[in-house]
């Protein structure tokens, strides 16, 4: 669990102290759950191609 929290902080840093950002991020993550459950991982694959 510590690794995940550390990684989240590396990715988002000070934005995690901004309530609007946290609400937006939460909404995006909640909206993506049905796609992930359905097996749609295009965003994940697109991210890895862009960062790899």
C-alpha positions in Angstrom: 0.0 0.0 0.0 2.9 2.4 0.7 4.2 1.9 -2.8 0.9 2.9 -4.3 0.5 6.0 -2.2 4.1 7.0 -3.0 3.4 6.5 -6.7 0.2 8.5 -6.5 2.2 11.3 -4.9 4.8 11.1 -7.6 2.2 11.4 -10.3 0.0 14.1 -8.9 2.1 15.9 -6.2 0.6 19.1 -4.9 -2.6 18.7 -7.0 -3.8 16.2 -4.3 -4.3 19.2 -2.0 -6.7 20.8 -4.5 -10.2 19.7 -3.7 -11.4 20.4 -7.2 -8.7 18.2 -8.7 -9.5 15.4 -6.2 -13.2 15.5 -7.1 -12.4 15.5 -10.8 -10.0 12.6 -10.5 -12.5 10.7 -8.4 -15.2 11.2 -11.0 -12.9 10.1 -13.8 -11.9 7.0 -12.0 -15.4 6.1 -11.0 -16.6 6.6 -14.6 -13.8 4.3 -15.9 -14.7 1.3 -13.7 -17.5 -0.1 -16.0 -15.1 0.0 -18.9 -12.4 -1.8 -17.0 -14.9 -4.4 -15.8 -16.0 -4.9 -19.4 -12.4 -5.5 -20.4 -11.8 -2.2 -22.2 -8.2 -1.1 -21.5 -7.6 1.1 -24.5 -6.8 4.1 -22.3 -4.3 2.1 -20.3 -2.7 0.8 -23.5 -2.6 4.3 -25.0 -0.9 5.6 -21.9 1.8 2.9 -22.0 2.5 3.5 -25.7 2.9 7.2 -25.0 5.2 6.8 -22.0 7.1 3.8 -23.2 
